[in-house]
């Protein structure tokens, strides 16, 4: 295949695609809005599943590098009731199929696997347009342009490539999370550290929930979920860390103090993350020369599958292009026909919604038991 592939977005999905293409000798360039790999923090822990994310890494020839960054013991799981009662405490015996890695470490593995110059940093896309015959023009914020015969939007929730294929836009799902971090937890925050344990903590309740991970370097990273409209959050001044922390903590009055400490004892200002999703089953008619992967294609409420699906999308698209080097449209059709149903099924086969009566500790344990998790 001699067509140069233009990828917008240097997230995990776009980089996986670039790597698989490189493995098959197919040229690609990734354009990324961020100015450098270290322009911003890359998020927390990811559990990379043996049925999707790890398959992508195998296709990329990076399993050895992946195993080198796995954080041992982080597949441990605790489920607590809001009063602090531990209802499930599973140790990590090393046999689980969802090893945990830091997102930033995984991204660096992918970056290191690509030829120098593959990623063009500081290229923020301002628009795209069809030129006919499967060719598209991408315009960057600095006024530069690139014309390509194969364009892939791996540029996330607010994709600039998606409008070439679909009029769909993400909608607020009625829930936001507030992120907090507790550093040097075993020494400075021992009660919270003991409560979280060695891996992941889940403390669910209808309308309110706390998730926390033990990351590397003795850091606790918490996601405090609240089911409220955006106007409710807009009334909180998140620029005033003390006031915002107190306001969020008030929503968890009556919860065990070792749980609410994950809010009140944060070593950083709380960060608000509104959650959005594309319509379930989002798809488009085939448009020559362009496709989407990851959140650009199937943004959904967090369910532990987003990064894994993006990587599998990238790997399968790369392999489809390698299989049909002289027929791009057949490759894109084959990729999309597998991706559409897979992403829709994943959205409908996840955790109970935050407002569900089943979003309680015992309900969650019942779900785990039914699905053998």
Buried (B, 14 or more C-beta within 10 A) or exposed (E): BEBBBBBBBBBBBBBBBBBBBBBBEBBBBBBBBBEEBEEEEBEBBBBBBEEBBBBBBEBBEBEEBBEEBBBEBBBBBBBBBBEBEEBBEBEBEEEBEBBBBBBBBBBBBBBEBBEEEBBBBBBBBEEBEBEEEBBBBBBBEEEEEBEBBBBBBBBBBEBBBBBBBBEBBBEEBBBBBBBBBBBEBEEEBEBBBEBBBBBBBBBBBBBBBBBBBBBEEBBBBBBBBBBBEEEEBEEBEBEEBEEBBEBBBEBBEEBBEBBBBBBBBBBEBBBBBBBBBBBEEBBBEEBBBBBBBBBBBBBBBBEBBBBBBBBBBBBBBBBBBBEBBEEBEEBBBBBBEBBBEBBBEBBEEBBBBBEEEBBBBEBBBEBBEEEEE
